[in-house]
Amino acid sequence: MTEIRTETVPLVDGSALRLTVAEPVSAVRGGIVVLHEARGVTDSVRGIVHGLAADGWLTVAPHLYHRDGADELDGADEEVQQQVDRLEGEQVMADTDTAFGWLADHGITSDRMGVIGFDLGGSVALLVAAKRTLGAAVTVAGDRVSSAPASGLPSLVDAAPGLTCPWLGIYGESAGGGPDAEVNKLRDAAASSRVATDVVVYPSRGHRFDDDPDVAAEAWQRTLNWFDSHLR
C-alpha cells in the first residue's frame, strides 16, 4: 500500500523545506511535483500525492509556507490571503527547484518530471512550466490569470507563450455560467507557445468544479492521461 511521509531538506538560506512524499509500490514511471493550494498541504493535496503515487509516479509536494512555520491553514479567507501575499516569487521557485532536485536525486530525469498544482499551486505550476525544463504540467483551477500569483512572478497570461513543455489547464466556468474571458485569454496565450496545450472548462456549481464527483473523476483521469502521454 502506498504510504505518505514527510522529509525535511535544509536550504542555503538557513531554513528547512518540508516535503510530503509518496513512492509507488510498483516500478517508478517518473516523478511529479505537486504544488499546494492557498490553504497549504491539505487533505486534498495529500490525496493528489497519494493518487499519483498509486499510478506509478514518485511524488513530492513542497510546503511553500515553511518559512512561516505553516503547513495547513484553517483560518478565515482573509488570513489565507495574507499568507499568500507574503509569498516571494524567488523563494517559491527555489522551493520548487528543491523538489525537482529531490526527484533528480532519486534517479528521475527532467523529461520524466511533471508538475501539477491546484488553485494557487495551479498558477505556480504554469509559471514553472514556462521557466524550467521538464516533461509536462497540469494546472487545476489556477488562480489569478491576469495578475501575478506572488510578488516577483509574472501573470499566467504573460508567461504562457513561453511554455517549455505540454500543459493542460482544467478550470470551472465563471460564476455566471458560460465561457470565462480570463480563461479564454489564457487559452489563446498558451496556444501561441511551441508546445502542446489544452484547456478544459467544466460546469461549476460553485467556485469549484470538483464539487461534482463525476466531473472530478473525469478531470482526474484527464490529468493521469496527460502525464501518461507526455512523461516517457
Buried (B, 14 or more C-beta within 10 A) or exposed (E): EBEBEEEEBEBEEEBEBBBBBBBBEEEBBBBBBBBBBBBBBBEBBBEBBBBBBBBBBBBBBBBBBBBEEBBBBEEEEEEBEEBBEBBEBEBBBBBBBBBBEBBEEEEBEBBBBBBBBBBBBBBBBBBBBBBBEBBBBBBBBBBBBEBBBBEEBBBBBBBBBBBBBBBBBBBBBBEEEEEBEBBEBBBEBBBEBEBBBBBBBBEBEEEBBBEBEEBBEBBBEBBBEBBBEBBE
